[in-house]
Amino acid sequence: MGPETIAFENELAVALGARQVVAVNSCTSALFLSLVACGIKSGDEVICPSLTWCSTANAILYAGAKPIFCDVDPNSLCLTPATVAACITRRTRAIIPVHFGGNIIDVAELRQSLPRTMSIIEDAAHGLGGRYPSGGPAGSSGNLSCFSFYANKNLATADGGAIALRSVEMSRHLRSLRQHALPINAWKRYSHPKSLLLSNRLTELGYKMSLNDIQSAIGRVQLRRQPGFRSRRRAIAALYWNRLHSADRGIRFQSGFTSDYHARHLAIIQLPSQGNAGYRDRLLLKLRDRNIGATVHYAPLHRMPLYGEQKRRLPVTEDLFRRIITLPISSSMEIEDAAYVVDHLLDLLEHS
Ligand SMILES: Cc1ncc(COP(=O)(O)O)c(C=O)c1O
């Protein structure tokens, strides 16, 4: 981790409208380190949606805290101030809103509904390139916003992540935590003429979660290519939306999917309400037979043994899970590929 990582962080800060960016080796690490930096510890509760990738909740467990799963809105597929309010207890210390699929949550509105002392850590794994409904790029809110640069993300460094934030003090702490909390970072240790004389004295438990220069160099190129990537994703999303709407088969999209603020990371459709998981799974397999990489994001976490099979019912999440399908969307797809997806989806809906 040397000059390429510093340059990547600076360029990301400009692109995200963030005062500070701390690059790390994954979004999972970004979420975990953010929780540590916010002082989350054993006995604390952290609210997050159940409809998310396991990393969101696992980061909470790594910090020793308890994930409390909330429901989502059936249109946005994201948590809301009301679904969060239903989960707040005197132990709640933080909320992790997930900008699901790239649908950027109005965190300013969420903040107003919460006590000031509660930390908001945004899971922006899907959010790069999106904007808040009240303005500014995802990552510019001043909260801690955690991005993923995993291979299938809008910006990919094979594996990688970053935390965008406002607080200079917290960014210093995060930079230290990502590299064993060493008083001097590894690059300086090798490049400094008197490196042998520098202190290695540790005062805090840190982690090995830094982003190296090779990944950062890839990230810088990926960042420059964002406008092209973004317009391809937009074109694919528009084609899906137009064709499936005009086909009038009761298929619904995430609210905001074609708006300016959606990052279009995932193209999620909802089958009509008579759909059930069996029907959805058969449809998925038939799409796979036709060489279409459709999938489901995600199996709800609240009923999983790892998280204690929480008793709270989350009716919207449970209903959605039976009916959602993610259609392929990527900057390396051609428009003809997207047309092929819709042709086959409509054909299968017609004949099943
Ligand atoms: C919502 C969400 N949060 C967190 C992550 C974790 O990202 P990473 O693989 O960079 O750790 C992912 C990964 O897909 C995700 O989808």
The ligand as an ORCA input file, in Angstrom:
! r2SCAN-3c Opt
* xyz 0 1
  C     -24.970     -5.562      0.188
  C     -23.549     -6.028      0.285
  N     -22.819     -5.652      1.344
  C     -21.530     -6.038      1.488
  C     -20.921     -6.828      0.541
  C     -19.508     -7.271      0.768
  O     -18.639     -6.823     -0.213
  P     -17.170     -7.445     -0.323
  O     -17.290     -8.681     -1.157
  O     -16.358     -6.372     -1.005
  O     -16.694     -7.734      1.039
  C     -21.628     -7.230     -0.589
  C     -21.002     -8.080     -1.600
  O     -21.554     -8.470     -2.574
  C     -22.990     -6.835     -0.720
  O     -23.718     -7.213     -1.753
*
